[in-house]
Amino acid sequence: MLSVAFLAVLSAIATLGQGGTVKSFTEVAPKTHTDHDGTLCPYKADIVILMDASSSIGPENYLVMKNFLRGVVQHFDVGQDNVRVGLITFNFGALVEFNLNQFSTKEEVLQAFDHVQGIHEGTATHRALKYAREISFTAENGDRPDIPNVAILLTDGQSTHPDKTATEQALLKAAGVRVFAIGIGWVDEAELRLIASDPVDKYFHYVKDFSGLDEILAEFQQTSCAEITRPIPTTPLPTTTLAPITTTKKPCPYAADVMILMDASSSIGPENFEKMRQFLLGVIGHFEIGEDRVRVGLIIYNHGARFEFYLNTYHTKEEVVSAFAPLQGTEVGTATHAALRIARETGFTSEHGDRPGIPNIAILITDGRSTHPDQTASEQALLKAAGVRVFAIGIGWTDENELRLISSDPDERYFHYVDNFDGLQEILGEFQDTSCNGGTVKSFTEVFPKTHTDHDGKMAQHSSSKCTEELITTVLIPLFVGTLCPYKADIVILMDASSSIGPENYLVMKNFLRGVVQHFDVGQDNVRVGLITFNFGALVEFNLNQFSTKEEVLQAFDHVQGIHEGTATHRALKYAREISFTAENGDRPDIPNVAILLTDGQSTHPDKTATEQALLKAAGVRVFAIGIGWVDEAELRLIASDPVDKYFHYVKDFSGLDEILAEFQQTSCAEITRPIPTTPLPTTTLAPITTTKKPCPYAADVMILMDASSSIGPENFEKMRQFLLGVIGHFEIGEDRVRVGLIIYNHGARFEFYLNTYHTKEEVVSAFAPLQGTEVGTATHAALRIARETGFTSEHGDRPGIPNIAILITDGRSTHPDQTASEQALLKAAGVRVFAIGIGWTDENELRLISSDPDERYFHYVDNFDGLQEILGEFQDTSCNDITRPNTNAVTVTVTPAPASLKSGNMVLSFYQIVGERELLFSSKIPRWLKPMKSLALARLHAICARLQ
């Protein structure tokens, strides 16, 4: 059995080099807590601890928190047949530190806490909850049937994704897990009360600061033990027979077909569900329900959506009210898109009671964010396009932008929000009036007359009635009336619909696009046109095969609304490729594909935009990019096809669109038949990079991890390659000196060559010549993994006693940040020093995490690829001097109070002077879980030796 004293020694070694002195025994292995009377909790349980490891905690408080958890563990009879313990830490991601079946004794669990490090930014509470459910509480990882599952969450902050946290806590509790939530300091108490199981006074605990944890330890020991065997409480729904809601208001006298879309997700809870039901009964009570007056249908949604009753199921108010009585909300999820879809496809149909000529009204009420926002955006548009007026009521943790999108215009009439469920009664009277008066609002075609210019240039206006209440007049810009473009094409327009544009400029932009369309001979056998709008998401307004005439396309522009926040350019590009330019939606083989993108802003996800533009162009689509005002010109030039002077256009403001219309009409026509240009990679034979610096004289095994994603482009890829050749040129490459391996990664990772593939600098340099970067994706995690599992192995050239160095260079963010976080830790725990070089739109926090400590030595950043040459000299010096210099000074490690030789069970630890190879020798058996600590200790000792030179 491993002793606490042994762990103290090993931890002390691991901390050497950070502070220069060895910490005291109580700092390294802090005091062991016991409960107040020494009695262990007698019950069996599978307990998973979810521990916040965010940077806001700080090292000192982190130790305090770990000691508190040790005290909790001390109170249980830990063992594989009694209480099993697992641990998950979380910050910007989450990491399973150890599973329920990993340790068999209390001593092993307590010692394992000493390993836990990794303080970083972020509070991904949702990921910790998700990992607990999907990984920790599984039979594979030690969860036992019929044994209570307990989760203990400690945090000092608010989750970075509260909506996802709300979903995950519900899923975890729905799986039968009892959840204790302990908040420290500036937490979101409401969120933690939501996470905690019922009764909340037992499962939620709060302290003002970390020192308070010691004060609540005894109480928590008792509570956590007592609650293990208590049945998981359930709150029954009220059984009261509901009566029709009476009101002193005069009943609403109008006829309407009203469909209620009611969120019934488990996050609401029985008490709040009842408050929501009472509110809806109040709304219903204000209508005169009957076959010839108001008809009511009800859709319930959570992980899916279903009808409780249709518009023609009940014919009296009493029947409708009675139908509300058995409703419950017990499922997880917020499938808003599904509710909107079945309302349109099934609810508002004659078969199910919809009447022609009678207003269709949908009332959606929710306390959460939709689980599929893109589909929700599409479905709300289709529902409103079908003539349905949509009221949206949000409660608490909703996405206000999403609900404003769902609701009809104007927002002040159709969108309502309350902070909590009690607020519903406060807005009931107002909503009764609004929902009734909304029945007299003019129809869509009355409010927005269809206005366009016919092919002969004469203006025509069509309106279903002479509406004078809310008429929007449109001033059209002059449109092309000359010769039509004679070429066939499939054209998809990608139109920015973000709120920064404003209604007036939105009309100007739409009229510009009408002018572009006017120049083409639109028809299913000639030019086909599709339209995608984008803001916080993207929406396919119509596909290439939807309209057969120019008139239909031009009229369709009148329907386009939806100005909201955000500039999800990447989604528009993605939808164009995956949806619009497909045979199913009207794309034709051998007909040129053209995308025309208009925007007045910078994309909200530039890295994803860079990826998607590359994919779209790689699919053979010619992309025109038109920027207006405060755009990111570099981004739009990247999006535009080559030659950029033909495909990129810029105007200072929206009035400038009129000035470039004629030119754009001509350019877009002329470019349709021009072959798509390609930029060949340089064919120059590469030569070894020469340098005036004295070559680095040290031996090392160097693995380069090179981002080869398509977002880089041929020109920048060459700059990156030249930089790496400069790094290589500084080393003395040979079997006995520096060995070099290369990993290329994009959507996956692969070896170009191993450490033992080439033996001379000339061979290595030649191997760089054919490299290209043509695939999409940034699988940083895969590159780190294969470097550890395959690259740094004796089979592939790794040498014992020779420093392992990884040099990672990238211009993007990893596609799997959680896996990247895990893999970088494993690679460094294996003793590899990692340099990370970021270029442009990288995630600096992620790269600082990947790089070894200290950041100022191992992390490098440049604004663009040209900057690589500026840091080359510095990087040559750093990679040589601070990492691979030999250690000639002897270092004796002395730890007090441990003796020179520690014997504990089957393990003997001996310390040797570290010279030359700098190896710390362990004899006898080392458990698998201790190996990372050994590697960490070695790495710290290596760093000390380097500093002593």
Salt bridges, closest charged atoms under 4 A:
ASP35 OD1 - HIS75 ND1 3.37
ASP37 OD2 - HIS36 NE2 3.87
ASP46 OD1 - ARG144 NH2 2.68
ASP114 OD1 - ARG70 NH2 2.82
GLU134 OE2 - LYS130 NZ 3.00
GLU134 OE2 - ARG133 NH2 3.59
ASP163 OD2 - ARG369 NH1 3.77
GLU168 OE1 - ARG133 NH2 2.90
GLU189 OE2 - ARG193 NE 3.10
GLU227 OE2 - ARG230 NE 2.82
ASP257 OD1 - ARG355 NH2 2.66
GLU271 OE2 - LYS275 NZ 3.80
GLU274 OE1 - ARG277 NH2 2.58
GLU288 OE1 - ARG293 NE 3.64
GLU308 OE2 - ARG306 NH2 2.79
GLU331 OE1 - HIS303 NE2 3.92
GLU345 OE2 - ARG344 NH2 3.65
ASP374 OD2 - ARG571 NH1 2.51
GLU379 OE1 - ARG344 NH2 2.94
GLU400 OE2 - ARG404 NH2 2.84
ASP411 OD2 - ARG404 NH1 3.10
ASP422 OD1 - LYS275 NZ 2.67
GLU430 OE2 - HIS416 ND1 4.00
ASP433 OD1 - LYS249 NZ 3.27
ASP454 OD1 - HIS452 NE2 2.83
GLU469 OE2 - LYS442 NZ 3.84
ASP490 OD1 - ARG588 NH2 2.66
ASP558 OD1 - ARG514 NH2 2.83
GLU578 OE2 - LYS574 NZ 3.02
GLU578 OE2 - ARG577 NH2 3.56
GLU612 OE1 - ARG577 NH2 2.95
GLU633 OE2 - ARG637 NE 3.09
GLU671 OE2 - ARG674 NE 2.79
ASP701 OD1 - ARG799 NH2 2.63
GLU715 OE2 - LYS719 NZ 3.78
GLU718 OE1 - ARG721 NH2 2.59
GLU732 OE1 - ARG737 NE 3.71
GLU752 OE2 - ARG750 NH2 2.79
GLU775 OE1 - HIS747 NE2 3.96
GLU789 OE2 - ARG788 NH2 3.70
ASP818 OD2 - ARG127 NH1 2.78
GLU823 OE1 - ARG788 NH2 2.93
GLU844 OE2 - ARG848 NH2 2.86
ASP855 OD2 - ARG848 NH1 3.13
ASP866 OD1 - LYS719 NZ 2.65
ASP877 OD1 - LYS693 NZ 3.17
ASP882 OD2 - ARG857 NE 3.50
